[in-house]
Amino acid sequence: MWRDRWFAVGGIGAAVACLACLTPIAVGILGAIGLSAWVGHLDLVVLPVLAALLIYRYRVACRRAP
């Protein structure tokens, strides 16, 4: 029960950290190499990748649980 709550809190924290830290860095890199037109679609890629990682981690954690 508590493990599921902590997993949800960790997922929310990872999403906030991803948006707060990774997105500005990616904007800077894309602007530096001339691909600044892709910046508007950056969150459409970052959030599904994060969701896929969370689903994968949850399945791995469920396999280990007795």
DRENTI-894903 format. One record per atom (N, C-alpha, C): residue in one letter; x, y, z. Coordinates in steps of 0.05 Angstrom, whole numbers, plus 5000, padded with zeros to 4 digits. Atoms other than C-alpha are relative to their C-alpha. Last residue first. Example, Ala and Ser with C-alpha at 12.3 -4.5 7.8 and 13.67 -1.06 7.14 Angstrom:
BEGIN
s498449764999 s527349795143 s498550225014 a501849765000 a524649105156 a501850245000 
// end
This chain:
BEGIN
p501050264994 p511647724939 p497049984999 a501650014975 a513648364904 a498949715004 r498350064977 r519248284853 r498449965025 r499050275003 r514648244792 r501649915025 c502250194995 c510748854815 c501049714998 a500550014971 a517149274819 a497949805007 v497750144988 v519049094747 v499649985031 r500250295006 r512049274724 r502349845012 y502250114984 y512349944761 y499749704994 r499050034972 r519150104731 r497949885018 y498050224999 y516649974660 y500949955029 i501550255003 i510450404672 i501949765000 l501450064976 l514750964699 l498449744999 l498150084980 l519550934640 l498649935027 a499150275007 a513850954591 a502049895020 a502250194994 a510851554626 a500849724994 l500050024971 l517551924623 l497849805009 v497650164993 v518051784549 v500149965030 p500650295005 p510852024540 p502449825006 l501950124981 l512652674578 l499249714993 v498950054974 v518952844539 v498149865019 v498150235000 v516352764469 v500949935028 l501450225011 l510153204469 l501749754998 d501550134979 d513853664516 d498449774990 l498250134981 l518953824462 l498549855022 h500950284998 h513953984408 h501649845020 g502850014994 g514554744413 g498949725004 v500449944972 v522054694417 v497149985008 w501050244986 w522454344349 w499450055030 a502850045008 a522955014312 a498849755014 s501849874981 s529355164352 s497049974992 l502550155001 l533254654311 l497950125019 g501749905022 g539255094295 g497349854997 i499450155024 i544654734335 i498050074977 a497249985007 a544755244391 a500749864974 g499549735011 g537255314394 g502850034990 l501349995026 l536454554403 l500450284987 i498550165019 i541654554458 i498850014972 g497449885006 g538655134495 g501549854979 v500549755015 v531654864490 v502650134992 a500650095027 a534054174513 a499450244982 i497550085011 i537154494575 i499649914970 p498449765007 p530754874589 p502849924988 t501149855022 t526654224581 t501750254995 l499250105026 l531053784624 l499150184978 c497150015005 c530754174689 c500849924972 a498549774990 a523754414704 a502950004993 l500949755013 l519853944660 l501650245009 c499550025029 c523753334680 c499250254986 a497149965004 a523853534753 a500749994970 v499349724994 v516353614753 v502950064995 a501249835021 a515252954719 a500650295004 a498450045024 a520152594765 a498950174977 g497549864997 g516652884826 g501849984976 i500749715002 i509952644801 i502550175003 g500749945028 g512751954789 g499350294996 g497549995016 g516151944857 g499550064971 v498649754993 v509652134891 v502650024985 a501549785012 a506051574854 a501350275006 f499550025029 f511451064872 f498650234986 w497449895005 w511151294944 w500849994971 r500149714995 r503751174945 r502750134995 d501549885023 d504450484913 d499850315003 r498250005023 r509850294964 r498650124975 w498349764999 w505350515020 w501950014976 m501649765000 m500050005000 m501750255000 
// end
